[in-house]
Amino acid sequence: TMNYNDIIKSLRVQKFYTQQYVADILNICQKTYSDYELGYTRIPIESLITLAKLYNVDMNYICGISKVANDYPKE
């Protein structure tokens, strides 16, 4: 099973987003975001939620609990 750092990289690459673009959305520097993808730094839950919304996937998928990428809940 994939780790969340691999999942966020895969989702970013599928959307053709740069690390800088995603870092800007998270209000962090590109190096910090790179460390997230490399697994050097744990991702704060608030950032995981923002990424789940950005990619329209549920938290179970982005956290690596489920292999099925359901849509992010509407409410």
C-alpha positions in Angstrom: 0.0 0.0 0.0 1.1 3.5 -0.7 2.1 6.0 1.9 0.4 9.4 2.0 3.6 11.1 0.7 3.5 8.9 -2.4 -0.2 9.6 -2.8 0.1 13.4 -2.7 2.9 13.2 -5.2 0.9 11.0 -7.5 -2.2 13.3 -7.3 0.0 16.3 -8.0 1.6 14.8 -11.0 -1.7 13.6 -12.5 -2.9 17.2 -12.3 0.3 18.6 -13.8 0.7 20.9 -10.8 4.2 22.0 -9.7 5.4 21.6 -6.2 5.5 25.4 -6.0 1.9 25.7 -7.0 0.7 23.3 -4.3 3.1 24.9 -1.7 1.5 28.3 -2.5 -2.0 26.8 -1.8 -0.7 25.5 1.5 1.1 28.7 2.4 4.4 26.9 2.8 7.7 27.1 0.9 8.4 24.7 -1.9 11.2 23.0 0.1 8.8 22.1 2.9 6.3 20.7 0.4 9.1 18.7 -1.2 9.9 17.3 2.2 6.3 16.2 2.5 6.5 14.3 -0.7 9.8 12.7 0.2 8.4 11.7 3.6 11.0 13.8 5.5 8.3 15.9 7.2 4.9 14.8 8.5 2.1 16.7 6.9 -0.2 18.6 9.3 -3.8 17.4 9.3 -5.0 20.9 8.1 -2.7 20.6 5.1 -4.0 17.0 4.3 -7.5 18.3 4.4 -6.6 21.2 2.0 -5.0 18.7 -0.3 -8.0 16.4 -0.2 -10.2 19.3 -1.2 -7.8 20.4 -3.9 -7.8 17.0 -5.5 -11.4 16.2 -4.6 -10.5 12.9 -2.9 -11.6 11.7 0.6 -9.3 11.6 3.6 -9.3 7.8 3.6 -7.7 7.8 0.1 -5.2 10.6 0.7 -4.1 9.0 4.0 -3.6 5.6 2.3 -6.3 3.8 4.2 -8.4 3.1 1.1 -7.3 2.4 -2.5 -10.6 3.9 -3.8 -10.5 7.7 -4.4 -14.0 8.7 -3.5 -15.0 12.4 -3.9 -14.3 14.7 -1.0 -17.5 15.0 1.0 -19.7 17.9 0.0 -20.8 18.6 3.6 
